Amino acid sequence: MGSSAAPADQDDAVLVALVADGDTAALEELYGRHAAWLVARLMRRCHDSDVVLDVVQDTFVTVWRDARRYRGTGEVAGWLWGIAFRRMVSRLRSRKDVVLLPEWDTVGRGQVPAAEDQVLLGVEYGDLAGALAGLSPDFRSVVQACVLDGLTIKEAGRLLGVRENTVKTRLHRAKAQLRGSLALAQEEWR
């Protein structure tokens, strides 16, 4: 794929295609656009800055190696987040001294949720934000891991420190509770 425009003038999807063709300037541009927010968001999950910086580095090494795997569907930022989060989980599998914190815990410690999380939960999902807030922390963390972050049952179990069957049970019960809360909210709108 050839392009006469400078990498800074390209959209993210074009940059990924250029990276797939071996364009290091395109990789540098992607890094410049996305590394800071990846660090910030990962730091909300793991408070070890060395781990987070290594994960971000690993993420862009993976992009360099596997840019051809980007299917062009969805936002590049979402694709990068998926890579970064899976790298984080992988990195922490062997580390018992580092805990991956669910984002739900930040509100209780006086921190304001990120605007992207408020938009995701409040606008895209409408009444789901309130229904999610009504879940127990155990149920919310399973929904966060499996549904919002896209982890497998096995990865979520490892992340949350529970057995796979426990993840399945909590996810099943959380979905049932969410369905009930959303049905009740829909009745109230009528």
N, C-alpha and C positions, 0 to 999 in steps of 0.2 A: 504494500500500500504506500503510495507516495503522496506527499502533501507539500505544497510550497509555503504554507503558512508556518510561522514560528510556533513551537509547542505552547507558548503562553496564550496564543490566539485560538487554540483548539479546545473543543469540549472534551470531557473526560473519556467518553467512549472512543473518540478518535485517538486520544493519547494512549489508551490501552492497546489499540490496534497497532500504533507506532511502536510501542514497547514490544509487542509480539514480533515485530520485524527487526528488533535489536536496537532501537533508538534510545540511547541513554539520556538524551536531553528530555525526551518525553517522560521517562521514568523520574528524572529530577523534578519535572514540573508536577507530576502526580504527587510526589513526595511533598513538595512545597505546598500544595493545595490541601493535602489530607493528613499529614503526619501530626500536626498540632491537635486537631480535634480527636484523632485516634488516641493520642497520649492522654488528653483530658478525660475522655470517656473511659479508657481502660483504668486510669487512676481512680476512678469512682468505684471500680470493681476490685482493684488490688493496690494496696498502698505501698508496694515496694517499687520505687521508681526504676531501679536497675532491671527488674523483671519486665516492667512496662516498656522501657526503652528497647530492651532486647526483642520483645514481642513485636514492636513496631518495625524494627529493623528486619526481623524475620518475615514480617508481612510483605515488605517491599522486595525482599529477596524472592519470596514466593511469586509475587507479581512479575518480577523479571523472568523467572523460570517458566511460569504457567500462564502468562497473559493470553495465550491462545485459547485457554479454557473459558475465558469470559464469553458468554453467549450473546451479549448485547441486549439482554432483557433486564429490565430494572436499572436502578441507578448504580453507577460505579461505586459510589460511597457505600451503598448497602453491601455490595460484593466485597469491598475492602473490609468492612466491619465484620462480615462473616469469616473472612480469612483471619483477621486479627483476633477475634474472639476464640476461634478454634485453636489458634496458636497459643493463646493465653491458657486455655484449658489444658492443652497438651503440656505446656511448660510447667504447670502447677501440679500435674498428676503425681510427680515424684517428690514434690515439696510439701511436707506436712506443716511447715512453719509459716506458710503464706496462705491466707484465706481469700477466696474470691467472694467478694461481698455482693449480695444482691442490691440492685439500685433502689429497691423499695426501702432499704434501711436508712437512706440519706435524709429523708424528710424528718424522721424521728430524732435526728441529731441536729436539727436546726438548719440543715442545708436545704436550699431551694432546688427542686428538680430542674434538670436542664430543659430549656425551651423545646428541644426536639422531642423529649419524652412527654412533655405536656401536650404538644401537638399530636404526637402519635396516639396517646391515650385519650385525649380530650376531643380532638376534632375528627380524626380518622375513624375512631371507634365509638364516638358519641357517648351513649349511656354505659358503654363498657368500662370507662374510667371509674365511674362510681361503683360498678359491680366488682371490678378488680380490687378497689380499695376496701370493699367489704369482705374480701377473702382473708382467711388466716394467713399469717406470714409463711407457713409451710406450703400452703396451696399457692400463694402468690409467687413464691420463688420457683416452684415447679412450672407454673404457667410462663413466667419470665424466661426460664431456661429452655423449655421445650417449644413454646409457641412463638414468643417474641424474638428469642435469640436463635431459634432453629436447631438446638442441640438434639441429638438422639437421646433415647431413654437411657442408654448406657452412659453417655457423656454427662447427662444431667445428674445421674446417680453418683457418678464420680465427683462432679463439681459440688454437689450438695451433701456428700458424705452419707448417702443412704443407699439401700439396695434398689436394684432396678424395679422389683415388684412394688416397692414403696412408692417410687416415682410414678409408676403406672396407676396405682390406686389413688394417689393424691391428684394426679392429673384428671382421672375419671371423675372423682368427686368434685374437683374444682370446676370442671366443665358443667357438671350437673347443677352446681350452685350458681354458676354464671348464667346458665339458661333460665333458672328460676328467677334470679334477680332481674334479668333483662325482660322476661315476660311480665313481671310485676311493674317494671318501669314503663313498658309499652301500654299496659292497662291504665296506668296513671295518666298517660297522655291522651287517652280517649275521653 
